[in-house]
Amino acid sequence: MSGTPADSPGFLLWHTTLRWQREIAAALGPLQLTHVQFVLLACTWWLNSQGQQPNQLAVATQAGTDVKMTSQVLRTLEAKGLVRRETDPADTRAKLLQVTEAGADLAPRAIAAVEQADARFFAPVPRADTLTLLRRLARPHE
């Protein structure tokens, strides 16, 4: 190892991610949502707003989350009265998702809280630069 941990991009990314996660958790705490609950609620709400009634696999794909974990978290959101899970008549193994009235009320408020936290967190770097870098890093290297 050469240099210090502060010279390691991975180490810096780890610390940056931890700090960002704390900021998001603080923004979502008053809404009684965890970060993953927020992501799955927001993805379901967005897909519903596009005229879709997605199944759990479609929401997991949209969110980039593990399918089993997605199912567990969606059960929690259902227990909170934010999402309805209904058996897909075309495939009885699948569950179709619809945000409830309470979920449709909470999702935009949670999105706004996260967007405000993101704006504060990423303020030191121009938005276009941040998006360019993150989009580049998020896609698989070729």
C-alpha positions in Angstrom: 0.0 0.0 0.0 1.4 3.4 -1.0 0.4 6.7 0.5 -2.3 7.1 3.1 -5.9 5.9 3.2 -6.9 9.4 2.0 -5.1 8.5 -1.3 -7.3 5.5 -1.9 -10.4 6.2 -4.1 -12.2 3.2 -2.6 -11.5 4.3 1.0 -12.8 7.8 0.2 -15.9 6.4 -1.6 -16.6 4.2 1.5 -16.5 7.2 3.8 -18.4 9.4 1.4 -21.1 6.7 1.1 -21.4 6.3 4.9 -21.7 10.1 5.3 -24.4 10.2 2.6 -26.3 7.3 4.1 -26.4 9.1 7.4 -27.7 12.2 5.8 -30.5 10.3 4.0 -31.4 8.4 7.2 -31.7 11.7 9.0 -34.0 13.1 6.2 -36.2 10.0 6.2 -36.3 9.4 10.0 -39.2 11.9 10.6 -41.2 10.1 7.9 -40.6 6.7 9.6 -39.0 5.2 6.6 -35.6 3.4 6.2 -33.6 4.2 3.1 -34.5 0.9 1.4 -38.2 1.3 2.3 -38.0 4.8 0.7 -36.4 3.5 -2.5 -39.0 0.7 -2.9 -41.9 3.0 -2.1 -40.6 5.7 -4.5 -40.0 3.2 -7.3 -43.5 1.6 -6.9 -45.1 5.1 -6.7 -43.2 6.2 -9.9 -44.0 3.0 -11.8 -47.7 3.4 -10.8 -47.6 7.1 -11.9 -46.5 5.8 -15.3 -49.6 3.7 -15.6 -47.9 0.5 -14.5 -48.9 -2.0 -11.8 -45.5 -3.7 -11.5 -44.7 -7.0 -9.8 -42.1 -7.3 -7.2 -39.4 -8.3 -9.7 -40.1 -5.2 -11.8 -39.7 -3.0 -8.7 -36.5 -4.8 -7.6 -35.1 -4.3 -11.1 -36.0 -0.6 -11.1 -34.5 -0.2 -7.6 -31.4 -2.4 -8.2 -32.2 -4.4 -5.1 -32.2 -8.1 -4.3 -35.5 -9.8 -5.1 -35.8 -11.7 -1.8 -34.9 -8.6 0.2 -37.4 -6.5 -1.9 -40.2 -9.0 -1.1 -39.4 -8.7 2.7 -39.3 -4.9 2.6 -42.5 -4.7 0.5 -44.2 -6.8 3.2 -43.1 -4.2 5.7 -44.5 -1.4 3.5 -47.7 -3.3 3.2 -48.0 -3.7 7.0 -47.5 0.1 7.3 -50.4 0.6 4.9 -48.3 2.2 2.2 -48.4 -0.5 -0.5 -50.9 -3.2 -1.5 -49.6 -6.5 -2.8 -52.1 -8.5 -4.9 -51.7 -11.9 -6.5 -51.2 -11.5 -10.3 -54.1 -13.3 -12.0 -51.8 -14.1 -14.9 -49.1 -15.7 -12.6 -50.3 -16.7 -9.1 -46.6 -16.8 -7.9 -46.2 -13.0 -8.6 -47.5 -10.1 -6.6 -48.7 -6.9 -8.3 -48.0 -3.7 -6.4 -50.0 -0.6 -5.9 -49.3 2.3 -3.6 -52.2 3.0 -1.2 -53.6 6.5 -0.7 -51.2 6.9 2.3 -48.3 5.7 0.2 -49.2 8.1 -2.6 -49.3 10.9 0.0 -46.0 9.9 1.6 -43.9 9.1 -1.5 -43.6 12.7 -2.9 -42.9 14.1 0.5 -40.1 11.5 1.1 -38.7 12.2 -2.4 -38.6 15.9 -1.6 -36.8 15.2 1.7 -34.2 13.0 0.0 -33.8 15.5 -2.9 -33.1 18.3 -0.3 -30.6 16.1 1.5 -28.9 15.2 -1.8 -28.8 18.9 -2.8 -27.1 19.8 0.5 -24.7 16.8 0.4 -23.6 17.3 -3.2 -23.5 21.1 -3.1 -19.7 21.4 -3.1 -19.6 19.9 -6.6 -21.4 21.2 -9.6 -24.5 19.1 -10.3 -23.6 18.3 -13.9 -20.1 17.1 -12.8 -21.6 14.9 -10.1 -24.1 13.3 -12.4 -21.5 12.7 -15.1 -19.2 11.0 -12.7 -21.8 8.9 -11.0 -23.4 7.8 -14.3 -19.9 6.8 -15.5 -19.1 4.9 -12.3 -22.6 3.2 -12.1 -22.4 1.5 -15.4 -20.3 -1.7 -15.9 -16.8 -1.1 -17.2 -16.3 -2.4 -20.7 
